[in-house]
Amino acid sequence: MVSPAFPGLFFAFAAMVLLLFASISPPAWDKTYFLSADVNGATTLFGVFGECIVGQGCSSRSVGYDLVVGGANGLDISARVLQNLTYTLILHPIAGFIALLALVFGLIGAGAASRVATIFMAIFAFFGLVVALVAFVIDMVLWNVVKNKIEDAGYDATLGNANWFTVGAVGALILCTCTSICGSCGRFATGRMAGEKY
């Protein structure tokens, strides 16, 4: 039979992959981004560790960065509060690492039919959920404020796919937490039957 840890294992893997994609946004990779701003023919993509102006280069990688829109004159999105919120974007890779720990304990729980490992998977999934949920709330505040400032100046801005990767990761971690808790109450092999999974 399938191990009681398997459903949680699946959702932990999904959350880890989604958070990985959100974390490797600009300047590392310009296919995933949190916000795209189109100003006077220049497209600026914002990510976890910096930003890129398409065709012109990227900022250096750092935790927290200055929000600068390429090609914009008189556009001020450099408020100190917004700059400080960019430091919190590090929560995406942190949540991804916690999801990885949940995945590792899930593999142990499924492979060794271990109730304790499945309980640890549930604990790490819950902590990952809390961190990912905080990251998502901050994303919505930060990127919607920046988007509104750009649009108020008469330019175009759209939210990117990294936001939705984070939403998907939050959903996967909710399901991982629930299925891990239920799985930890499932049947596990003991004694002479320890080689079999129930």
N, C-alpha and C positions, 0 to 999 in steps of 0.2 A: 504494500500500500504506500501511498504518498505520505511523506513526513508531514506532521502538523505544522512544521516550520516553513513549508514550501510557499504558501501564499504570501506570507510576510517577506520571504526572501525575494520573490518576484517584484513586489512593490518597492522594496529597498533598492533593488537594482535599477528600477525605472527612475526613482527619485534621484539616485546618484548620477545617472546619465543626464537627466534633465538639468540638474544643477551644474554639472560639468560643462554642458553647452552654454548655459547662462554665464559661467565664469570665464570662458575663453572668448569673451566678446572683445571689442576694440580696447587697446591697440593690438592685441594678439591675432584676432580674426574678425574680419568685417562682415561676416555672414550672419552673425547674431549681434544684436545691439538693443539697448534700452530705449533710445530716442534717436530719431533721425530729423535733422533740421536742414531744410533747403532754403538757402539765402543767396540771392543774386547768382544762381548757377553753381554754387558750392554746396555740397552735401556733407554735413558733419554728423558722424555717428558716435554716440556716447556708449561706453562700456564700463566694466567694473574697475579696470586699472588705468583708464585714460580715454582718449577720443581720437578719431581719425577724420581728416578731411579727405574725401574720396579723390584720388588722383594727385594729392599734394603731400601726403605723409601723415604720420601719427605723432601724438605726444609720447613722451617717455612713460614707461610703466611705473606707476606709483600707487600706493594706498592713499587715496584722497588726491584730488587734482583740481585745477582751475577750470571752470566751465567757460569755454571760449567757443563761439560760433564763427566758423570761417566765412568771410565775405560780408559780415554784418557791420554796419556803421551805426553807432549810437544805440546799439542793443546792449542793455546792461543786465546780465544774469549772474553777476559776480558777487551777489549778496553773501555775506559771511556765513549765514545759516545754511545756504545751499552748498557752499564750499565744504562746510563741516559734514553735511549729509553724505557727500561723496566718500568720506572715510568709512561710513557704515556699509558700503557696497561689498566690503570684505566678508560680510556675513554670508554671501552666496557660496564662496568656496569653503567656508567653515561648515555651513550646513551640508555641503556635498561631502566633506570629510566625515562628518558624523553619520551621514547616510551610508558611507563606505564601511564604517565600523559596524553599523547595523547589518549590512550585507555580510560582513565577515562572520559575525556571530550567527547569522542565519545559515550560512554555509556549514558552520560547525554543528548547529542544531539539526539541520537536515541530514548531514553526512554521518554524524555520530549519534543520532537520535537522542539529543541532549535537551532536557527540559530547561536546565539552567542557561544554556546558550540561547535558547528561544526567549527566555525571560530577559536576558541582556539585549537581545535584538529589539524587544519591545521598548526597553528603557532608552536605548540609543535612538530608536525611531521617534520616540516622543520628544527627546531633546532636539533632534534634528528638525522635527515639526515646529517646535517653538522658535528655533533660530530662523528657519525658512519663512515662517509666518511673519516674524518681525521684519525680515528683509523685504518681503512682499509689501507690507504696509508702508515701509519707508520708500520703496520704489514708487508706489502710487503717489505718495505725497511729493517726493522730489521731482519725478519726471513730469507729473501733471502741472506742477508750479512752473517748471522750466518751459514746458510746452505752451502754457498760457502766456507766459512773458514773450515768447518768440512770436506767437500768433497775434498778440496785442500790438507788436511792432510791425505787423503787416506781412510776416513771412509764414512759410508752411512748416509744420512740425507734426510728426506722427510717432506714436508709441511703437516700439519694436518688439520683435518676437522673444527676446530674452525675458520680458515681463511675463509672457504666457508660459515660457518654460518654467519659471518660478511658480506660477499658479499650478501647473501640472505637478511639480515636485511637492507642493504643499498637499495636493490631493492624494498623491501616491504615498506620502508619509502618514497622512490620516489613515489610509487603508492599511498601510504597513503596521501602524501602531495597533489598530483594531484587530487585524488578523493575527498579529504576533501574540497579543494578549489571549485571544481565543485559542491560538495554537499551543500556547504554553499550558493550557488546561486540557489539551488532547492526550491521547494514549501514546506513551513512549515505551519502547521495549526495555525490560529489566531482567536481571538474573540470567538464566540460561538462554533466554530469547533475545538477549541484547544485540545479537547480530541482525535481527529483523527489525524492520521499521513498521510501525502501525500508524 
